Amino acid sequence: MPVPQLHRSLIAVACLAAFGAARADTVIDNANGYTLTAAGKLQRFSALAFDDAGRIVAVGTGAQVARKAAKGATHIDVQGKTVLPGLIDAHGHVFGLGAIASGVMLYGSSSLDAAVKSVGDFARAHPERGWVIGNGWNQEIWKLGRFPTALELDAAESARPVWLRRVDGHAGWANSRALALAGITRDTPDPAGGKIVRDGQGNATGILVDNAMELMDKVLPKPGEADNRAALDGALAQLAQAGLTSVHDAGIDVAQDRLYRDYADHGKLTVRVYGMIFDTTADFDALSQNGPLNSYAHDLYALRAVKLLSDGALGSRGAALIEPYSDAPETRGLLFHDDAAMRARMDKAMRAGYQVNVHAIGDAGNRQLLDGYQALIKQYNNVGLRHRIEHAQVVQLADIPRFRSLGIVPSMQPTHATSDQNMAEQRVGPERIKGAYAWRTFLQQGSRIACGSDFPIESPNPFEGIHAAVTRQNNEGLPAGGWYPQQAMTVTEALRCFTLDAAWAGHQEKVIGTLERGKWADFIVVDQDLFTVAPAVIGKTQVLQTWLAGKRVFEKK
């Protein structure tokens, strides 16, 4: 995709003289650089300089930047490689990303039989484990036309409990032993906001949807600090390798907050973390005693948001719809809370001064939140907190303008669209799909989209997200021409939603998100130019180097 002619010439992004006597200690030379202005316009540069504190001193042409280099400055020649601002994932689950590597990985399972075999192989390879735990199954790919059952899972392992979360994290598959340990029988009622899937005789089949998974959570072994440290170490390595210099962690607890601060204090936090406290229960009460934490350890960590849940996911038919599912007219999905209870949670967080970020997939979930925001933002006059709806996936067309008028940030994940294309329209039908994954509709009305991946549900690779945003195709290039391609983004828009607008959604646009004088030197070096290669290969971009505050935290060997 060609770069607009207006921006082809090299432009000095910083006003060099305005930075006074500051001198650069490190200069990146011979870069094929792209960044954005504060207004989101694409600009080019060939050199970048920063001081030993990790702050950008100058960005522009080689000659312009050379004038700001200190005597004896280190010069690094990137030999014409493309340099971009460090990418930001506005919605992920850091500890979850690190933890899944220690369990059964079913993301690539193409059939029920293959999944059962993988579980059996894993169980035999780990006889020391009391539970067999895993993630990633997707019955839609298996073409079963139904959920799998406990009896089918018993064929892989029956002596020990097995618990496997669905790819979207909103349903779980248990074997008979796990059901017994959780005390789930035909007499166990469905919890509010959850569903125990049952057979024709009323017996639990082994599938628990949304809040019903809490019945299993009560008996699952809890991770200790060593487990959490291992998960965080593994996740940080993956994120730096992916070119992510900042992530928004959508739901953390007291123990995770303590580790983030410890890692920041000891120079081990190699990705910036914008934290959201999960729910407004005991962890919130503990973590909010001193109010929102806007910045910690030179902007490495912040804890100024709360993550709530409105409904489930489309794949498990837990997303709450205003009208019944097109392919299951007996259900409308699940709202986790009635309007009063949902609003009480939002109110508690807002009263304490926190940004409120709520998961909503279905149009009923989105409408519940928009109604709640409308009342509470007026009550507290706090539109400046930039409250968010996480996913904003299926929205009534009449409700989309309310995001703009209320100042609600749509926090969206491009790869969700390309992963869900195999079932989304079946679930909601040809009319409701017009308001689903509707990025262009949001952009045209002036909404700033914060893009992420929802890792580990999707890959944390942001270039796969940029590829999905631009092409509306999955990694295999399907469907030809893109899925509802009229909703696609341009490359510049996609880069912006993974940089500047993601930073803005976390109140951090003054310090990260673009490469400008005075901001942190968070940037990446990649092997191809996103603006000149064919859109089909954007997702194959390789990160060569990742820099955080002027320190190299990843280099491809």
Secondary structure, 3 states (H helix, E strand, C coil): CCCCHHHCCCCCCCCHHHHCCCCEEEEEECCEEEEECCCCCEEEECEEEECCCCEEEEEECHHHHHCCEEEEEEEEECCCCEEEECEEEEEECHHHHHHHCCCEECCCCCCHHHHHHHHHHHHHHCCCCCCEEEEEECHHHHCCCCCCCHHHHHCCCCCCCEEEEECCCCEEEECHHHHHHCCCCCCCCCCCCEEEEECCCCCEEEEEEEHHHHHHHCCCCCCCHHHHHHHHHHHHHHHHHCCEEEEEEEEECHHHHHHHHHHHHCCCCCCEEEEEEECCCHHHHHHCCCCCEEEECCCCEEEEEEEEECECCCCCCCCCCCCCECCECCCCCCECCCHHHHHHHHHHHHHCCCEEEEEECCHHHHHHHHHHHHHHHHHHCCHHHCCEEEECCECCCCCHHHHHHHCCEEEECHHHHHHHCCCHHHHHHHHHHHHECCHHHHHHCCCCCEECCCECCCCCCHHHHHHHHHHCCCCCCCCCCCCCHHHCCCHHHHHHHCCHHHHHHCCCCCCCCCCCCCCECCEEEECCCCCCCCHHHHHHCCEEEEEECCEEEEECC
